[in-house]
């Protein structure tokens, strides 16, 4: 997905994490993701 967004010149951020697909990682990056999403 990140490569497709980059190819189309979309403004995006990609955060890579360890472990399984669960809410532990998502919960830990949620505040920073909201700051990035609602910047400017």
PDB file of N, CA, C and O in Angstrom:
ATOM      1  N   UNK A   1       0.817  -1.173   0.000  1.00  0.00           N
ATOM      2  CA  UNK A   1       0.000   0.000   0.000  1.00  0.00           C
ATOM      3  C   UNK A   1       0.872   1.253   0.000  1.00  0.00           C
ATOM      4  O   UNK A   1       0.598   2.210  -0.724  1.00  0.00           O
ATOM      5  N   UNK A   2       1.920   1.238   0.815  1.00  0.00           N
ATOM      6  CA  UNK A   2       2.793   2.414   0.883  1.00  0.00           C
ATOM      7  C   UNK A   2       3.420   2.710  -0.478  1.00  0.00           C
ATOM      8  O   UNK A   2       3.533   3.873  -0.868  1.00  0.00           O
ATOM      9  N   UNK A   3       3.826   1.676  -1.197  1.00  0.00           N
ATOM     10  CA  UNK A   3       4.411   1.892  -2.522  1.00  0.00           C
ATOM     11  C   UNK A   3       3.394   2.476  -3.496  1.00  0.00           C
ATOM     12  O   UNK A   3       3.740   3.324  -4.319  1.00  0.00           O
ATOM     13  N   UNK A   4       2.152   2.032  -3.409  1.00  0.00           N
ATOM     14  CA  UNK A   4       1.108   2.552  -4.287  1.00  0.00           C
ATOM     15  C   UNK A   4       0.826   4.017  -3.977  1.00  0.00           C
ATOM     16  O   UNK A   4       0.644   4.818  -4.894  1.00  0.00           O
ATOM     17  N   UNK A   5       0.786   4.374  -2.705  1.00  0.00           N
ATOM     18  CA  UNK A   5       0.560   5.769  -2.321  1.00  0.00           C
ATOM     19  C   UNK A   5       1.719   6.657  -2.766  1.00  0.00           C
ATOM     20  O   UNK A   5       1.511   7.770  -3.248  1.00  0.00           O
ATOM     21  N   UNK A   6       2.932   6.156  -2.600  1.00  0.00           N
ATOM     22  CA  UNK A   6       4.110   6.922  -3.035  1.00  0.00           C
ATOM     23  C   UNK A   6       4.105   7.100  -4.552  1.00  0.00           C
ATOM     24  O   UNK A   6       4.428   8.174  -5.060  1.00  0.00           O
ATOM     25  N   UNK A   7       3.746   6.066  -5.253  1.00  0.00           N
ATOM     26  CA  UNK A   7       3.709   6.123  -6.719  1.00  0.00           C
ATOM     27  C   UNK A   7       2.740   7.198  -7.208  1.00  0.00           C
ATOM     28  O   UNK A   7       3.002   7.869  -8.207  1.00  0.00           O
ATOM     29  N   UNK A   8       1.623   7.359  -6.502  1.00  0.00           N
ATOM     30  CA  UNK A   8       0.625   8.353  -6.878  1.00  0.00           C
ATOM     31  C   UNK A   8       0.868   9.715  -6.217  1.00  0.00           C
ATOM     32  O   UNK A   8       0.036  10.617  -6.323  1.00  0.00           O
ATOM     33  N   UNK A   9       2.001   9.859  -5.540  1.00  0.00           N
ATOM     34  CA  UNK A   9       2.404  11.106  -4.869  1.00  0.00           C
ATOM     35  C   UNK A   9       1.426  11.557  -3.792  1.00  0.00           C
ATOM     36  O   UNK A   9       1.218  12.755  -3.598  1.00  0.00           O
ATOM     37  N   UNK A  10       0.830  10.602  -3.095  1.00  0.00           N
ATOM     38  CA  UNK A  10      -0.039  10.937  -1.965  1.00  0.00           C
ATOM     39  C   UNK A  10       0.800  11.308  -0.756  1.00  0.00           C
ATOM     40  O   UNK A  10       1.917  10.818  -0.588  1.00  0.00           O
ATOM     41  N   UNK A  11       0.255  12.179   0.087  1.00  0.00           N
ATOM     42  CA  UNK A  11       0.878  12.528   1.348  1.00  0.00           C
ATOM     43  C   UNK A  11       0.474  11.444   2.347  1.00  0.00           C
ATOM     44  O   UNK A  11      -0.704  11.329   2.686  1.00  0.00           O
ATOM     45  N   UNK A  12       1.420  10.659   2.816  1.00  0.00           N
ATOM     46  CA  UNK A  12       1.108   9.556   3.712  1.00  0.00           C
ATOM     47  C   UNK A  12       2.260   9.346   4.681  1.00  0.00           C
ATOM     48  O   UNK A  12       3.363   9.849   4.472  1.00  0.00           O
ATOM     49  N   UNK A  13       1.996   8.610   5.725  1.00  0.00           N
ATOM     50  CA  UNK A  13       3.039   8.170   6.642  1.00  0.00           C
ATOM     51  C   UNK A  13       2.852   6.684   6.876  1.00  0.00           C
ATOM     52  O   UNK A  13       1.726   6.187   6.894  1.00  0.00           O
ATOM     53  N   UNK A  14       3.950   5.981   7.053  1.00  0.00           N
ATOM     54  CA  UNK A  14       3.909   4.539   7.267  1.00  0.00           C
ATOM     55  C   UNK A  14       4.663   4.230   8.540  1.00  0.00           C
ATOM     56  O   UNK A  14       5.838   4.577   8.666  1.00  0.00           O
ATOM     57  N   UNK A  15       4.012   3.591   9.477  1.00  0.00           N
ATOM     58  CA  UNK A  15       4.635   3.217  10.735  1.00  0.00           C
ATOM     59  C   UNK A  15       4.723   1.707  10.799  1.00  0.00           C
ATOM     60  O   UNK A  15       3.707   1.013  10.745  1.00  0.00           O
ATOM     61  N   UNK A  16       5.935   1.203  10.915  1.00  0.00           N
ATOM     62  CA  UNK A  16       6.185  -0.230  10.941  1.00  0.00           C
ATOM     63  C   UNK A  16       6.289  -0.678  12.390  1.00  0.00           C
ATOM     64  O   UNK A  16       6.920   0.001  13.200  1.00  0.00           O
ATOM     65  N   UNK A  17       5.685  -1.800  12.728  1.00  0.00           N
ATOM     66  CA  UNK A  17       5.728  -2.290  14.102  1.00  0.00           C
ATOM     67  C   UNK A  17       6.072  -3.761  14.180  1.00  0.00           C
ATOM     68  O   UNK A  17       6.030  -4.476  13.179  1.00  0.00           O
ATOM     69  N   UNK A  18       6.409  -4.201  15.361  1.00  0.00           N
ATOM     70  CA  UNK A  18       6.696  -5.610  15.628  1.00  0.00           C
ATOM     71  C   UNK A  18       5.451  -6.278  16.199  1.00  0.00           C
ATOM     72  O   UNK A  18       4.586  -5.611  16.766  1.00  0.00           O
ATOM     73  N   UNK A  19       5.367  -7.561  16.049  1.00  0.00           N
ATOM     74  CA  UNK A  19       4.275  -8.300  16.663  1.00  0.00           C
ATOM     75  C   UNK A  19       3.115  -8.533  15.727  1.00  0.00           C
ATOM     76  O   UNK A  19       3.215  -8.363  14.512  1.00  0.00           O
ATOM     77  N   UNK A  20       2.024  -8.923  16.325  1.00  0.00           N
ATOM     78  CA  UNK A  20       0.836  -9.275  15.540  1.00  0.00           C
ATOM     79  C   UNK A  20      -0.043  -8.062  15.272  1.00  0.00           C
ATOM     80  O   UNK A  20       0.198  -6.965  15.776  1.00  0.00           O
ATOM     81  N   UNK A  21      -1.052  -8.292  14.474  1.00  0.00           N
ATOM     82  CA  UNK A  21      -2.006  -7.242  14.119  1.00  0.00           C
ATOM     83  C   UNK A  21      -3.047  -7.160  15.239  1.00  0.00           C
ATOM     84  O   UNK A  21      -4.031  -7.900  15.250  1.00  0.00           O
ATOM     85  N   UNK A  22      -2.806  -6.242  16.179  1.00  0.00           N
ATOM     86  CA  UNK A  22      -3.726  -6.098  17.306  1.00  0.00           C
ATOM     87  C   UNK A  22      -3.804  -4.636  17.743  1.00  0.00           C
ATOM     88  O   UNK A  22      -3.155  -3.768  17.159  1.00  0.00           O
ATOM     89  N   UNK A  23      -4.586  -4.382  18.751  1.00  0.00           N
ATOM     90  CA  UNK A  23      -4.796  -2.995  19.191  1.00  0.00           C
ATOM     91  C   UNK A  23      -3.648  -2.453  20.036  1.00  0.00           C
ATOM     92  O   UNK A  23      -3.603  -1.251  20.297  1.00  0.00           O
ATOM     93  N   UNK A  24      -2.733  -3.291  20.465  1.00  0.00           N
ATOM     94  CA  UNK A  24      -1.609  -2.811  21.278  1.00  0.00           C
ATOM     95  C   UNK A  24      -0.759  -1.818  20.494  1.00  0.00           C
ATOM     96  O   UNK A  24      -0.441  -0.740  20.996  1.00  0.00           O
ATOM     97  N   UNK A  25      -0.395  -2.172  19.279  1.00  0.00           N
ATOM     98  CA  UNK A  25       0.414  -1.264  18.450  1.00  0.00           C
ATOM     99  C   UNK A  25      -0.415  -0.062  18.018  1.00  0.00           C
ATOM    100  O   UNK A  25       0.038   1.079  18.111  1.00  0.00           O
ATOM    101  N   UNK A  26      -1.616  -0.320  17.551  1.00  0.00           N
ATOM    102  CA  UNK A  26      -2.481   0.778  17.113  1.00  0.00           C
ATOM    103  C   UNK A  26      -2.768   1.777  18.217  1.00  0.00           C
ATOM    104  O   UNK A  26      -2.777   2.987  17.987  1.00  0.00           O
ATOM    105  N   UNK A  27      -3.000   1.271  19.405  1.00  0.00           N
ATOM    106  CA  UNK A  27      -3.258   2.153  20.541  1.00  0.00           C
ATOM    107  C   UNK A  27      -2.055   2.987  20.920  1.00  0.00           C
ATOM    108  O   UNK A  27      -2.192   4.129  21.359  1.00  0.00           O
ATOM    109  N   UNK A  28      -0.870   2.412  20.749  1.00  0.00           N
ATOM    110  CA  UNK A  28       0.333   3.150  21.122  1.00  0.00           C
ATOM    111  C   UNK A  28       0.663   4.262  20.129  1.00  0.00           C
ATOM    112  O   UNK A  28       1.264   5.265  20.515  1.00  0.00           O
ATOM    113  N   UNK A  29       0.288   4.107  18.871  1.00  0.00           N
ATOM    114  CA  UNK A  29       0.600   5.150  17.877  1.00  0.00           C
ATOM    115  C   UNK A  29      -0.590   6.056  17.568  1.00  0.00           C
ATOM    116  O   UNK A  29      -0.458   7.016  16.809  1.00  0.00           O
ATOM    117  N   UNK A  30      -1.747   5.757  18.150  1.00  0.00           N
ATOM    118  CA  UNK A  30      -2.958   6.521  17.849  1.00  0.00           C
ATOM    119  C   UNK A  30      -2.812   8.029  18.086  1.00  0.00           C
ATOM    120  O   UNK A  30      -3.166   8.806  17.200  1.00  0.00           O
ATOM    121  N   UNK A  31      -2.308   8.474  19.237  1.00  0.00           N
ATOM    122  CA  UNK A  31      -2.200   9.932  19.444  1.00  0.00           C
ATOM    123  C   UNK A  31      -1.333  10.621  18.391  1.00  0.00           C
ATOM    124  O   UNK A  31      -1.686  11.686  17.887  1.00  0.00           O
ATOM    125  N   UNK A  32      -0.205  10.010  18.067  1.00  0.00           N
ATOM    126  CA  UNK A  32       0.676  10.612  17.055  1.00  0.00           C
ATOM    127  C   UNK A  32       0.030  10.575  15.676  1.00  0.00           C
ATOM    128  O   UNK A  32       0.204  11.498  14.880  1.00  0.00           O
ATOM    129  N   UNK A  33      -0.709   9.516  15.393  1.00  0.00           N
ATOM    130  CA  UNK A  33      -1.400   9.419  14.102  1.00  0.00           C
ATOM    131  C   UNK A  33      -2.452  10.514  13.963  1.00  0.00           C
ATOM    132  O   UNK A  33      -2.605  11.083  12.882  1.00  0.00           O
ATOM    133  N   UNK A  34      -3.171  10.816  15.026  1.00  0.00           N
ATOM    134  CA  UNK A  34      -4.181  11.874  14.979  1.00  0.00           C
ATOM    135  C   UNK A  34      -3.538  13.239  14.794  1.00  0.00           C
ATOM    136  O   UNK A  34      -4.068  14.086  14.075  1.00  0.00           O
ATOM    137  N   UNK A  35      -2.394  13.455  15.441  1.00  0.00           N
ATOM    138  CA  UNK A  35      -1.662  14.723  15.244  1.00  0.00           C
ATOM    139  C   UNK A  35      -1.252  14.861  13.780  1.00  0.00           C
ATOM    140  O   UNK A  35      -1.383  15.934  13.192  1.00  0.00           O
ATOM    141  N   UNK A  36      -0.748  13.757  13.187  1.00  0.00           N
ATOM    142  CA  UNK A  36      -0.331  13.806  11.782  1.00  0.00           C
ATOM    143  C   UNK A  36      -1.525  14.034  10.877  1.00  0.00           C
ATOM    144  O   UNK A  36      -1.463  14.840   9.949  1.00  0.00           O
ATOM    145  N   UNK A  37      -2.606  13.331  11.144  1.00  0.00           N
ATOM    146  CA  UNK A  37      -3.800  13.427  10.299  1.00  0.00           C
ATOM    147  C   UNK A  37      -4.385  14.838  10.300  1.00  0.00           C
ATOM    148  O   UNK A  37      -4.786  15.339   9.249  1.00  0.00           O
ATOM    149  N   UNK A  38      -4.437  15.477  11.452  1.00  0.00           N
ATOM    150  CA  UNK A  38      -5.086  16.785  11.590  1.00  0.00           C
ATOM    151  C   UNK A  38      -4.100  17.938  11.618  1.00  0.00           C
ATOM    152  O   UNK A  38      -4.435  19.022  12.095  1.00  0.00           O
ATOM    153  N   UNK A  39      -2.875  17.724  11.110  1.00  0.00           N
ATOM    154  CA  UNK A  39      -1.914  18.823  11.063  1.00  0.00           C
ATOM    155  C   UNK A  39      -2.382  19.894  10.076  1.00  0.00           C
ATOM    156  O   UNK A  39      -3.184  19.611   9.187  1.00  0.00           O
ATOM    157  N   UNK A  40      -1.908  21.065  10.224  1.00  0.00           N
ATOM    158  CA  UNK A  40      -2.248  22.222   9.383  1.00  0.00           C
ATOM    159  C   UNK A  40      -3.733  22.370   9.290  1.00  0.00           C
ATOM    160  O   UNK A  40      -4.222  23.285   8.627  1.00  0.00           O
TER     161      UNK A  40
END
